[in-house]
Every structure is written in C-alpha cells, then in structure tokens.
Amino acid sequence: MAKMPTEPRISCLLPVFNGEEFLDEAVRSILSQTYENFELVIVDDGSRDSTPDILKGLAAEDARVMVVVRENGGIVAALNTGLAACRGEYIARMDADDIALPDRFQFQLDYLDAHPGCVLLGGVARSLLPDGSISGRTTGGRHRRTDLSSFPPKIAVAMHPLIMVRRAALIAVGGYRSDFPHAEDYDLFIRLSKLGDIDNPDHDLLIYRRHEGAISLKHLETQERSAAWAEVDAMTQGGLAAPAFPAWLVDPYVRLRIWRRYLGVDRVKADRMLPRLLADAANPAPNTLLSQRYWGLRARILGSMLASVVRQRRRRRSAHSPSLAAQGAG
C-alpha cells in the first residue's frame, strides 16, 4: 500500500458523477504511474450509483487517494472543490472514464520543470472506440499560440483530461468558471494563455474513451456556443472587442463551429447545416459588407467548406483504391 506523500509535487484532480462503469480502471491507471510522488484528489459530485463504494475500496488500498464528497453541483463546482484540496505544485486533470499511460506524470513533470515559460502542458491522446479498438492521435487543437487580435481568433488548447498545469497559475486566474456551460476548459485555456505558453508535445499520454454518454457529445451545440462567447469575453476584457460583438457576427460563427464538430460525429446533421452556412457566407446585408471581422468570418466559412470537400474526396479515393487494385490483380 503506497503511502500518502507529505509534500506531493503533483495533485491529480478527478471529478466523478455516477461513473461506476469505468472508474476503477481510470483510477488504477493513475495509481500505476511510474512517478509516485503524487496525491489523487477525487471529488464525488453526489453520485447515486456504486461510485461511493468503488472509491471507498480504492482509498483503502492506496493512501494517496483522497475522496471528497459533495452534493451534486456540476463539473465546475466539483473541480473548484477539488482544487481547494490539492497541495501539489502541479495539478494534473483526469476524467473517470479515461486511461492514463504509465509514464504520463513523469513526462509532464520533467517537461514543466525544464520549461518555466509553459503554464499548461497537454500532449497526445489516442481514442478508445466502443468496439475496443484504439484509433488516431490528437492534441485537441491546431493552434500553438493564442491570438485574440483577429476574428475568428486562434486559441491554443489541449485535451482537458490529460493536462498538467501550474497550481499557482490556476489559482491566479480564479480557477474554473461557470459562465460558459460545458466550455469551462476552453475558457480556462484562454485565461491561462495570458500567463504563459500552452504546449502540446508529441508524446502519447492518455487513452481517451469515446462513447455515447460523453458529455461533449450530449451537449455539443451548447459547448460550441459557450466557447465562442468565451472568446468574445476575453476579447472584450482585453479591449479588442470595441464596439461589442453583435449577434449578426457571433451567431454565424457559432454555426460554423457547430458544423465543424458535426463533421466528425454526425455527417447528416452537418449536411443539413450547409444551406445556412452558405447563406452566412453570401450574406449581402450592409453591416456585414462593411465589417472587416465578417469578411474574415466569410473566408473562414468558405475555407472550412472547401477543406471538407477535399477531405471527402480523399476518403472516397482511398476507399476505392483497394477495389481497383484487386481488379487489376484479377
């Protein structure tokens, strides 16, 4: 039985609500880390399934597990409750349905120690599909640095379940906020980017479980709307949004974000949105024709649609190529 470190360098923060199905595997992937000087702070956000019993057993096995029980109040309240209990120099996030790879903590600790300008560290996640196969690699985003000077802005992000962040920075920005439902991580990334770099080294750290119960899929549209308004809030706070962003500018941007998400999870819904996206791109209203920001949005809409067409053609070509080769061989 591992002992609770008196001064852990890492505090792993794991919120859970009714997570009985995958919780044991997720926690054991943390307890099996090659780096051992950490505490695991698990916040049970009022679970009504067997989660409390599972946590009781895990805490009895390993003294590094600290369970905080609270009435159900949602993910932001659970995260901030757990943050208040964390003692480590670094805060590592973890979800109750994912699997951390064994060297995750050691790699992230070494990187943050060697890069004092990095305030939040991500990495690469691989997807665990419902059929048990592991597919793809992602860091969660494509921008290396946050730039709020243009519209749409560029936001550096990471896969929230695998980040490690400097505790002092997380406290300095006020922890998590509930202002933007289901986009609390995106809002956090924007605010932390003012204090330092957000890095995503090319190193596999997590197996990310994709399943129908995932919060990000159930609340996709709300999440994208909140993320867009989190950007507007940051630009407003930075004096970059004067005059204020009107709905005729933000609403088409939200639709673009939702459409891009649906491309990866629900092609039917994505296709249904195409006529409205085309209308947004071709909007002849005087206020849109005179707005530099809207012209930037037009370019982003058309560029995204063109990129989607190119990707579709490549997929069809690659899917058709084996049959052509088989015909040639026959």
Residue pairs with C-beta under 8 A, 6 or more apart in sequence:
1 61
1 62
1 63
2 31
2 36
2 62
2 63
2 64
3 63
3 64
4 39
4 63
4 64
4 66
5 36
5 37
5 38
5 39
5 64
7 87
8 37
8 38
8 39
8 64
8 87
8 88
9 37
9 38
9 88
9 89
9 90
9 109
10 35
10 37
10 38
10 39
10 88
10 89
10 90
10 91
10 92
10 105
10 109
10 164
11 38
11 39
11 41
11 86
11 87
11 88
11 90
11 91
11 92
11 167
12 30
12 38
12 39
12 40
12 41
12 91
12 92
12 93
12 94
12 105
13 41
13 43
13 79
13 82
13 83
13 86
13 91
13 92
13 93
13 94
14 26
14 27
14 30
14 40
14 41
14 42
14 43
14 82
14 93
14 94
14 95
14 96
15 42
15 43
15 45
15 75
15 78
15 79
15 82
15 95
15 96
16 23
16 42
16 43
16 44
16 45
16 47
16 51
16 55
16 96
17 44
17 45
17 46
17 47
17 51
17 72
17 75
17 78
18 47
18 48
18 49
18 51
19 26
19 47
19 49
19 51
19 96
19 97
20 47
20 49
20 50
20 51
20 54
21 97
22 96
22 97
22 98
22 209
23 51
23 54
23 55
23 96
23 97
24 54
24 58
25 99
26 94
26 95
26 96
26 97
26 98
26 99
26 100
27 40
27 42
27 58
27 65
27 96
28 58
29 98
29 99
29 100
29 101
29 102
30 38
30 40
30 94
30 100
31 40
31 58
31 62
31 64
31 65
32 102
33 100
33 102
33 103
33 104
33 105
33 106
34 102
34 103
34 105
34 106
35 103
35 105
35 106
35 109
38 64
38 88
38 92
38 105
39 64
39 66
39 86
39 87
39 88
40 62
40 64
40 65
40 66
41 66
41 68
41 82
41 85
41 86
42 55
42 65
42 66
42 67
42 68
42 82
43 68
43 69
43 70
43 78
43 79
43 81
43 82
44 51
44 52
44 55
44 67
44 68
44 69
44 70
45 70
45 72
45 73
45 74
45 75
45 77
45 78
46 69
46 70
46 71
46 72
46 73
52 69
55 65
55 67
56 67
58 65
59 65
59 66
59 67
66 85
68 81
68 82
68 85
70 77
70 78
70 81
74 178
75 184
75 215
76 176
76 177
76 178
76 184
77 178
79 175
79 176
79 184
80 175
80 176
83 91
83 170
83 171
83 175
83 176
86 167
88 167
89 166
89 167
89 168
90 108
90 109
90 112
90 164
90 165
90 166
90 167
91 164
91 165
91 166
91 167
91 170
92 104
92 105
92 108
92 163
92 164
93 160
93 161
93 162
93 163
93 164
93 165
94 100
94 161
94 162
95 160
95 161
97 209
97 211
97 214
98 125
98 161
98 162
98 206
98 207
98 208
98 209
99 128
99 206
99 207
99 209
100 162
100 205
100 206
100 207
101 204
101 205
101 206
101 207
104 123
104 162
104 205
104 206
105 164
107 123
107 201
107 203
107 205
108 121
108 123
108 164
108 205
109 164
111 118
111 121
111 199
111 201
112 118
112 121
112 164
112 166
115 197
115 199
117 196
117 197
118 196
118 197
118 198
118 199
119 165
119 166
119 169
119 192
119 193
119 195
119 196
119 197
119 198
120 158
120 163
120 164
120 165
120 166
120 169
120 189
120 192
120 196
120 197
120 198
120 199
121 158
121 163
121 164
121 165
121 198
121 199
121 200
121 201
122 139
122 140
122 157
122 158
122 159
122 162
122 163
122 198
122 199
122 200
123 139
123 158
123 159
123 162
123 200
123 201
123 203
123 204
123 205
123 206
124 137
124 138
124 139
124 200
124 201
124 202
124 203
124 204
124 205
124 206
125 137
125 138
125 139
125 140
125 159
125 161
125 162
125 204
125 205
125 206
125 207
125 208
126 134
126 135
126 136
126 137
126 204
126 206
126 207
126 208
127 134
127 135
127 136
127 138
127 207
127 208
127 209
127 210
128 134
128 207
128 208
128 209
128 210
129 135
129 210
130 210
130 211
130 212
134 207
137 204
138 159
138 208
139 158
139 159
139 200
140 157
140 158
140 159
140 160
140 200
141 155
141 156
141 157
141 158
141 200
143 154
143 155
143 156
143 157
144 156
144 200
145 154
145 156
145 193
145 197
145 198
146 153
146 154
146 155
146 156
146 189
146 190
146 193
146 198
147 153
147 154
148 190
148 231
148 234
148 235
148 238
148 240
149 240
150 296
151 235
151 249
151 253
151 293
151 296
151 297
152 231
152 253
152 256
152 296
152 297
152 300
153 231
153 234
153 235
155 186
155 189
155 190
155 193
155 231
156 189
156 193
156 197
156 198
157 185
157 186
157 189
157 198
158 189
158 198
158 200
159 206
159 208
160 185
161 206
161 208
162 205
162 206
162 208
165 192
166 196
169 192
169 195
169 196
170 188
170 192
172 195
173 188
173 191
173 192
173 194
173 195
174 191
176 184
176 187
176 188
177 184
177 187
177 188
178 184
179 187
179 230
179 233
180 186
180 187
180 226
180 227
180 229
180 230
180 233
181 219
181 222
181 223
181 226
182 215
182 216
182 219
182 222
182 223
182 226
183 223
183 224
183 226
183 227
183 230
186 226
186 227
186 230
187 226
187 227
187 230
187 233
189 198
190 230
190 231
190 234
191 234
192 198
216 223
217 265
220 258
220 261
220 262
220 265
221 258
224 254
224 257
224 258
224 261
225 254
225 257
225 258
227 257
228 250
228 253
228 254
228 257
229 250
232 241
232 245
232 250
235 241
235 245
236 242
236 244
236 245
245 293
246 287
248 285
248 287
248 288
248 294
249 288
249 291
249 293
249 294
249 297
252 277
252 280
252 283
252 294
252 297
252 301
253 297
255 273
255 276
255 277
255 280
256 277
256 280
256 297
256 300
256 301
256 304
258 273
259 270
259 273
259 274
259 277
259 304
260 304
262 269
262 270
262 273
263 270
263 308
274 305
277 301
277 305
278 305
280 297
280 298
280 301
281 298
281 301
281 302
281 305
283 294
283 298
287 294
288 294
